[in-house]
Amino acid sequence: MKRLKRWGFLSWAISFFMVFNAALSPIAVAWGDDNGSHSKDSKGIRTTTPIRHVIIVIGENRSFDNLFATYEPADGQTVMNLLSEGIVTEKGMPGPNFDAARQDTAQDLVTYQLNPMITPPYMVLPVPNTTYAPSVPWAVATPSLFPDPGLESAQESLLQTGGTGEPNNVPDTRFPSGLPNGPYQITHYVPYDSYTGDPVHRFFQMWQQSRCTASNITAANPSGCAHDLYTWVAVQTGTGGSGTSPPSPFTDQSTDQGSVQMGFYNMATGDAPYFKWLADHFALSDNYHQAVMGGTGANHVMLGTGDADWYSDGKGRPETPPTLQIENPDPLKGTDDWYTQDGYSGGSFVNCSDSFQPGVLPIVSYLNDLPASPNPRCEPDRFYLLNNYNPGYHRDGSLRTSGFYIPPSTVKTIGDELFDYHISWAYYGEGFHAGTPRTAEYCNICNPFQYATSIMTTPLIKNIQGLSDFYNAIGNKTLPSISIVKPDGLLDGHPASGKPGLLEGFVQKVVDTVHDSTYWKDTAIFVTVDESGGYYDSGYIQPLDFFGDGARVPLLVISPFSEGGRVIHTYYDHVSLLKFIERNWSLPALTRRSRDNFPNPVAHDGNPYVPVNGPAIGDLMDMFHFPDDHHDHGGEGQSH
């Protein structure tokens, strides 16, 4: 953090000089173009802003409220979080509106319901579970993982600390029994450096936890989502039984969850200090969302394609997956909300064009009942991937033939489009290179290009590289125009396997390295996570289609053109990153049905969070303050 503070005045001075010089002579600051209205990237391709390089860093599984629950922005800025809503206080205690985040119980005995019958709320929350959080820190248990190339040397010790000291999948005795029914500050009970349990984060679970229903719609809550079944759904079905019966006897710990999903960190008392520093000095969105209800795989696919992937013959023709791989969230006979076929070794595909398929009708009916009646965007006879399955290719381009995987995909990716328009790009996955100590921690389901035949069977496979290649490209001045940077499974911030401080360390090394290079002056670094991880979030969710959106997740934009500590309320999701790239490089939408066709939001009078022209997602241009003669303003509601 101190390292960045040293260049605060310098970066301000550079930005001031650029704006001042532009005012005196637009031609003099034409950013490499001959008319002063556009820039050019490193390959000479015209851009509509001074941004020539985009770096996207994607962590894992943290809702906005989980990290920014008590963030207080600079004077003149506002933010929507647990503190501003009065749900908690600066000290992390229950606030005057604590009951607004109360968790109810419910009953769902026959068919999957978005709005099951509500029963009395929890008197107190069940104890959080350890899930698979390490008893002994990973680098202590596996010394070969240390040191870590994703961290600066001063932060490598974080991999050697914070173990739970407890077994997996038991009530976490570091937390007290009798937690009040609502969000609780994690660091009241364990240090910020500690590993904690992992909340459930799957598709049908997240829809049900949000409890969205048209009957709940009000002016203040235009989507009708109550957010009051986070704990009940986690306790009742967890991550799914993969077709098995529930344990007997069944308790509030049988699904290895308890109330782990209700925890948050407290920036007001020192948690997440680097993310707070970035928010104080650059731009933060408090209305950026995971694009799909559920977990990692589907959200990374949506980020790479603006769409959902589907089961095929591997050559672009729809096929029906094996029966046991089809989701069925209807309660198993004789149970209360124990999904019939769900889990990491079970269901992951759904034909949402068929309302007779389990779980489909409640979501489609909800969409139809909304004033805007958004199109579910489900093509006939296609079984869409909703949860985590391996991509159809191994990292070397060979076909996957065993285990749970989706066949090779023909869905167009942003990589294909960038190649078509001669714009350089790369995906940098930590641990990607076989034979390195980090190989086992490489996240194959996180790489949207590893699903695609057009990438994995062509020379474009060379655009998938490792983390060392990213840093080498900066040092060698060969950084592509678009870089997607993915930490491995220990540094990505994922609960249980990781912790927020490790993700902060990974991000800080990226930001420091870019700042100290020649790239800083024309680069935008977008820092986000793939999905909320099942953590509670109080924010608005805009129903776009069958797949989502989902809960808010953090988005920080670090650039000389995003300085000032601003909080932006425009509605965004992961596809907004595609829209920014497309607008900056004047590209069309990926396909006729990809979400980058949606217009930019027009805000509601008095409520900047809710678009009146939905479904709509922004292109992230609001996160910046470009000199006027370099900003292609477009217009509200503009689409490609």
CORMOSUL-V780583 format. One record per backbone hydrogen bond with DSSP energy under -0.5 kcal/mol. NH is the residue of the N-H (numbers start at 1). CO is the residue of the C=O. Records with the same first field share a line. If there is no record, write none. Layout:
# CORMOSUL-V780583
NH=CO / CO
This chain:
# CORMOSUL-V780583
5=1
6=2
7=4
8=5
11=7
12=8
13=9
14=10
15=11
16=12
17=13
18=14
19=15
20=16
21=17
22=18
23=19
24=20
25=21
28=25
29=25 / 26
30=27
33=30
39=47
40=31
41=45
44=41
47=39
48=584
52=50 / 522
53=522
54=481
55=524
56=483
57=55 / 526
58=56 / 485
59=57 / 528
60=492
62=531
63=532
64=552
67=63
68=64
69=65
71=68
73=71
74=565
77=74
81=79
83=69
85=81
86=83
87=82
88=82
89=93
92=89
95=87
97=86
98=95
100=97
101=98
102=99
104=102 / 228
105=119
107=117
117=107
119=105
122=103
125=179
129=257
130=170
133=130
134=496
139=159
140=137
141=137
142=138
145=142
146=143
151=148
155=152
156=152 / 153
158=155
159=156
160=157
161=158
164=134
165=135
169=131
172=128
173=171
175=172
178=125
179=125
182=180
184=262
185=92
186=184 / 264
188=185
189=186
190=186
194=191
195=162
199=197
206=202
207=203
208=204
209=205
210=206
211=207
212=207
213=224
216=213
217=214
218=221
224=221
226=210 / 211
227=210
229=209
233=229
234=230
235=231
236=232
237=233
238=233
240=237
242=342
244=241
254=251
256=253
258=252
260=257
262=259
263=260
264=184
265=66
267=265
269=266
270=267
271=266
273=270
276=272
277=273
278=274
279=275
280=276
281=277
282=278
283=557
284=566
285=555
286=568
289=572
290=551
293=547
299=295
300=296
301=297
302=298
303=299
304=300
305=301
306=302
311=383
313=317
319=311
321=319
325=322
326=323
327=349
328=341
332=338
335=332
337=108 / 335
339=337
340=328 / 330
341=328
343=347
346=343
348=325
349=325
350=384
352=350
354=351
355=353
357=354
360=357
361=355 / 357
363=359 / 360
364=360
365=361
366=362
367=363
368=364
369=365
370=366 / 367
373=370
379=377
382=379
383=381
384=350 / 382
385=309
386=348 / 384
387=348
389=387
390=404
393=450
394=398
397=394
400=392
405=403
406=390
409=451
414=304
417=413
418=414
419=415
420=416
421=417
422=419
423=418
424=422
426=482
427=463
428=426 / 484
429=427 / 465
430=428 / 486
432=429
436=433
439=436
441=438
442=438 / 439
444=442
446=443
447=444
448=446
450=447
451=448
452=449
453=409
455=452
456=452
457=453
458=455
461=458
462=459
463=460
464=461
465=427 / 463
470=466
471=467
472=468
473=469
474=470
475=471
476=472
477=474
478=473
479=473
482=424
483=54
484=426
485=56 / 483
486=428 / 484
487=485
489=441
491=488
492=488
496=196
497=495
498=494
502=499
503=499
504=500
505=501
506=502
507=503
508=504
509=505
510=506
511=507
512=508
513=509
514=510
515=511
516=512
517=514
520=514 / 517
522=519
523=520
524=53
525=558
526=55 / 524
527=525 / 556
528=57 / 526
529=554
530=59
535=532
536=261
543=541
544=542 / 548
545=548
546=376
548=545
550=290
553=288
554=62
555=285
556=527
557=283
558=525 / 556
559=557
560=520
562=559
564=281
566=282
568=284 / 566
572=287
574=289
576=573
577=574
578=574
579=575
580=576
581=577
582=578
583=579
584=580
585=581
586=583
587=582
595=306
597=594
598=595
599=615
600=638
603=601
604=607 / 610
607=604
610=607
611=609
612=602
617=599
618=571
623=620
624=621
625=561
630=627
631=628
632=48 / 630
633=631
638=635
640=596
